[in-house]
Amino acid sequence: MKTVFEKTTGLTENPTHYCPGCTHGIIHRMVGEVLEEMGILEDTVGVASVGCSVLSYEYFNCDMTQAAHGRAPAVATGIKRVLPDRFVFTYQGDGDLASIGISEVIHAAARGENITVIFVNNAIYGMTGGQMAPTTLIGQKTATSPFGRDPRLQGSPIRVSEMIATLDGAAYIERVSSHDVPNIIKAKKAIRRAFDTQKKGLGFSMVEVLSTCPTNWGLDPHESLDWVKDSMIPVYPLGIYKGGN
């Protein structure tokens, strides 16, 4: 019988710890497939962040290291400068990247560090109990905004891709989504473009992937996919914000 689909060698055999309906697993698979298809698994170093993705070093089948909370771009910078022939990427959630780690990613991009950032945005702190994140939507209820995010009290969501795209050192910035098959196909192409950007030595690249968090959103998996489409994308429009040619 002809094989029509095989598990990527870019991922290990370890079962993931993610909640049912969470699209972290899909994003992992896309990254693993890209690394396998590019033939660079043996030449890649990934940096795991703190958050739901804290155990990603158990899942990616390449060299991995763990960074302190928010510091993945700094760790990746050090690795890339010492090992410039390696492909180096970080895998970070919005709490890690857009809150405690916002200065790290801004300055890595401003310096034009030749690394790739996979930024997973689910608009909430997932691992620590569903607190409001910098990316939480106006009116969205969380453990620390039980009446909904009020811009007069808590400010407005930070659009990370738009902000990073203003920096001269940023070579390729794109926002994609993981809520349905057509967008997953586009997301994988974006991840490939990001690693190609690094391969060409063009500078900093980042792919922001809109993702689900059914547990902390209080929705079932199907409703969560709809919420990404109906609520998140209007606030975080998909598309290439810089580079990609």
SULMO-V791646 format. One record per pair of residues at least 12 apart in sequence whose ideal C-beta (glycine too) atoms are under 7 Angstrom apart, sorted by the first residue. I is the first residue (numbers start at 0). J is the second residue. D is the distance in whole Angstrom. If there is no record, write none. Layout:
I,J,D
I,J,D
This chain:
7,28,6
7,31,4
7,32,5
7,35,5
8,35,5
8,40,7
8,60,6
9,30,7
9,31,3
9,32,6
9,34,5
9,35,4
9,40,6
9,59,7
9,60,6
10,27,6
10,28,7
10,31,4
10,58,6
10,59,7
10,60,6
11,57,7
11,58,6
11,60,5
13,57,5
13,58,6
15,58,6
16,54,6
17,51,7
18,213,6
18,214,5
19,220,6
20,211,6
20,213,4
20,219,7
20,220,3
20,223,6
21,211,6
21,212,7
21,213,7
22,177,4
22,210,5
22,211,5
23,51,6
23,52,6
23,119,7
23,210,7
25,177,5
25,183,6
26,117,7
26,119,6
26,177,6
26,208,5
26,210,7
27,55,7
27,58,5
29,186,6
29,187,4
29,190,6
30,59,7
30,117,6
30,190,6
31,59,6
31,60,7
32,187,7
33,187,7
33,190,5
33,191,5
33,194,6
34,61,6
37,194,6
39,86,5
40,60,6
40,61,5
42,85,6
42,86,6
43,61,4
43,62,7
43,85,7
43,86,4
44,61,7
44,62,5
44,64,7
44,78,5
44,85,5
44,87,5
45,59,5
45,61,6
45,63,5
45,88,5
45,90,6
46,64,6
46,66,5
46,71,4
46,74,5
46,75,5
46,89,4
47,63,6
47,65,5
47,66,7
47,90,6
48,66,6
48,71,5
48,89,7
48,90,6
48,91,4
48,92,6
48,95,4
49,68,4
49,95,5
50,92,4
50,94,5
50,95,5
50,125,6
50,126,5
51,92,6
51,125,4
51,126,5
52,90,5
52,91,7
52,92,6
52,119,7
53,126,7
55,90,5
68,95,6
68,99,5
69,95,5
69,99,4
69,100,3
69,103,6
70,100,6
70,103,6
71,89,4
71,91,5
71,100,7
72,89,6
72,103,4
72,104,5
72,107,4
72,114,7
72,116,7
73,103,5
75,87,5
75,89,5
75,114,5
76,107,6
76,112,5
76,114,7
79,112,6
79,113,6
79,114,5
86,194,6
86,197,6
87,114,5
88,114,7
88,115,4
88,116,7
88,117,6
89,114,7
89,116,5
89,117,7
90,117,5
91,116,7
91,118,6
91,119,7
92,119,5
92,125,7
93,120,5
93,121,7
93,122,7
93,132,5
93,133,7
93,134,4
94,124,4
94,132,5
96,118,5
97,132,7
97,133,4
97,134,6
97,157,6
97,159,5
98,132,6
98,133,5
104,116,6
104,163,7
107,203,6
108,163,5
108,166,5
108,168,5
108,169,5
108,203,4
109,166,5
109,168,5
110,168,5
111,168,3
111,202,4
111,203,6
112,203,5
113,197,6
113,200,6
113,202,6
114,197,7
114,203,7
115,193,5
115,194,6
115,197,5
115,204,5
116,205,4
117,190,7
117,206,6
117,208,7
118,159,7
118,205,6
118,206,7
118,207,5
118,208,7
119,208,5
119,210,5
120,134,5
120,207,6
120,208,7
120,209,6
120,210,6
120,235,7
121,210,4
121,211,6
121,212,4
122,134,5
122,135,5
122,136,6
122,139,7
122,231,6
123,135,6
123,141,6
123,212,5
123,215,5
123,216,7
125,212,5
125,215,6
128,142,5
129,141,6
129,142,5
129,215,3
130,142,5
130,143,4
131,143,5
131,144,4
131,148,6
131,153,7
133,156,7
133,157,4
134,156,5
134,157,6
135,148,5
135,156,6
136,148,7
136,156,6
136,230,6
136,234,6
137,150,6
137,155,7
156,234,6
158,235,6
159,207,6
160,172,5
160,174,5
160,207,5
160,240,5
161,240,6
163,205,6
164,240,4
164,241,4
168,202,5
168,203,5
169,202,7
169,203,5
169,241,5
170,196,5
170,201,4
170,202,4
170,203,6
170,204,6
170,242,5
171,192,6
171,193,6
171,196,4
171,204,4
171,241,6
171,242,4
171,243,6
172,205,5
172,240,4
172,241,4
172,242,7
173,189,5
173,206,5
173,238,7
173,239,5
173,240,7
173,243,6
174,207,4
174,235,6
174,237,5
174,238,6
174,240,7
175,189,5
175,206,6
175,208,6
175,237,6
176,208,7
176,209,4
176,227,6
176,232,6
176,237,6
177,208,6
177,209,7
177,210,5
178,209,7
178,224,5
178,227,4
178,228,5
179,224,7
186,208,6
189,206,5
190,206,5
192,243,6
193,205,7
193,206,5
196,242,7
209,227,5
209,231,5
209,232,7
209,235,6
211,223,4
211,224,6
211,227,6
